[in-house]
Amino acid sequence: MLGLLDDVSRELTAHAVRHALIGAGALAVHGVSRSTFDLDLLVTDRAVLASSFWGRLAGHGDTLDVRVGDDDDPLAGVVRISRAGARSVDVVVGRSAWQQEALARAAPVHLGEVPVPVVGPADLVLLKLYAGGPQDAWDVAQLLDLLGRATLVEDVESKLSRLPTHAATLWRRILGGR
């Protein structure tokens, strides 16, 4: 089930592209289980937006869908990689220095055959706050419940000023509702 994730991680590593598991996959690593149809990896290297970057995977029958973000899009783009019988992998291309810092703090976890870096809980919260949707708010609340408010609040708040104001507004709403 994780073969495609392993292959995508290997390809990114072969190109020296720093990456980390985010989204529901990272939530699961940190103990929050929820259903998802795909796995998400964060990168900040825009080289992945060139179809030629993925030559080896495309040569093995995987399907690529490269979407480049507009100048005002919060993401530089997304590459969806699909394989028959496997969960698709979305390579989410961030634009911000705080996202690069989250990647630098990610720790490898053995999920399949190869270790895949996974963002830590506080960085996962920041990414969820940045995305800002109802599911993201629920995910943050679940992390707070599971890992403990004291464990996360100080770490998140020490980095929150780097994000847009909507992220801080959502954070205050989540904390206020608890």
N, C-alpha and C positions, 0 to 999 in steps of 0.2 A: 504494500500500500504506500510506502514511503520511497519507493524506488525513484520516482520522478524528482522528488525533493532532493534525494541524495545526488542525482545526476545534475540538477540545476546548481546545487551548492558546489559540487566538484567543478563545474564549468566556471562559476564565478571565482572560485579559488584559483583555478588555472590562469585566469586573467588578472589575478591580484585585485579583485573587486571585493571590498569589505561589504559584508552582508549579515543579516540576522533575521531570524524568524520573528514575526510579529503576529498580531491578530489572534484569532481563535486558537491557532497552533501554540502560540506563546502562552496564552491563557491556560491551556491544558498542561503545559510544562510546569506552570506555577500553581496548578491545582484546581483551576476553574474549568469545569467541563461544559462545553456547549457545542451544539451541532454546527458543522460547516461543510460546504461543498468543495472548498479549495484551501490551499495553504498560502500564506503571504510571506514574502521576504522583502525587507527594506534594503535599499542601496541608495547611494547618492551620486554614483558615477553614471553620467549620461551616456557613456559608451554602450551600455546595455540596450539603448534604444535603436541601435543599428541592427538590422536583421542579420547582417554578416557576423556579428558578435556570436550568434547562436548557431553557427554553421554545423558544429558536430551534432547538436541535438536535432536540428532540422534534418540532417542527413540520416538520422535513425528513425525517421517517421513521426517525430513529434510535431505538433502544430503550434505555430507562433502567431500571436496577434499583438502587434506593437502599436500602442497608442501614445502619441506625443502630446503633452499638455500645451495649452496656449500660454502666452506670457503671463496672464493673470491667474492661471490655474495654480492651486496650492501644490500640485505635484508636477514634476517635470514630465512624467508619463508613467505608463504601466505596460508591462510585457506579460501577457497571459500565455503560458506554455501548457499544452494539453497532450495527453497520451491516452490511448484507449485502455480502459480498465484501471486508470489511476486518477487520484484527485489532481485537478489542475493546480498549477503553481503560478501565482501572480507575483511578479517582481515589481514592486512599487518603488518608483524613483523619486526620492525626496529632494528638496532644494535647500534645506536650511542647515546652518552650522550646528544647531542643537541636535539635529538628526544624525549628523556625522559623529557627534560626541556620544550619542546613544549607541551607535554602532561600535565605537571604540570600547565601550564598557560591556558589550555583549560577551557572554561566556558560552563556550561550546558545550553542547549536550548531545549524547549519542541517542538519536531517535531511530535511526536505521543503521546502515552500514558505515556511514561517515559521521563525524561530529559536525553538527550544524550550530553556529552561534545563535543564541537566543537572547533577546533584550531582557534586561532585569525588570522586576515589578514596577519600580518607579518610572522607568523609561516607557514601559508599556502603558502606564497610566497617562503619561504625557502625550503619547501618540494617540490614545483614545480621546483625550481632551481636545487635542488638535483636530481630530476628525469630527468630533462634536455631535454625533447623531444619538438618537434614543438608545440604540443597542450599545453604543460606546459608553454612555452614561451607566447603563445596567452593568456592563463589564467592569467598570471602575468600582461600582458599589460592591460587586461580588469580590473583587480583589481586596477591598477594604475589609469586608466581612471575614474573609478567609485568612488574610495575612495580618490583620490588625491595623487599626487606625494609626496608632502611635508609630508603627513600623514604617508606614508609607508617607504620612502627612509631612513630616519634616523634610524628607528627601525630595518629595514632589515640589513642595513650596520653595525649596532652595533653587530650583531650576525653572519654575513656572514663569518668571518674568521674561524669559527668552521667547515665550510663545505669544501668539496674538491674544488680544484682550478677551475674545470669545472663549478661549480655553480657561482663563481664570474665572470668568463668569460661570461657566459650567461647573468648575471645581467648587466654587462657593455654593452653588445650588445643590450639588451632591452632598457636600459636608453639612449644609444647613438642613437637609432633609433627613439626616441620620439621627 
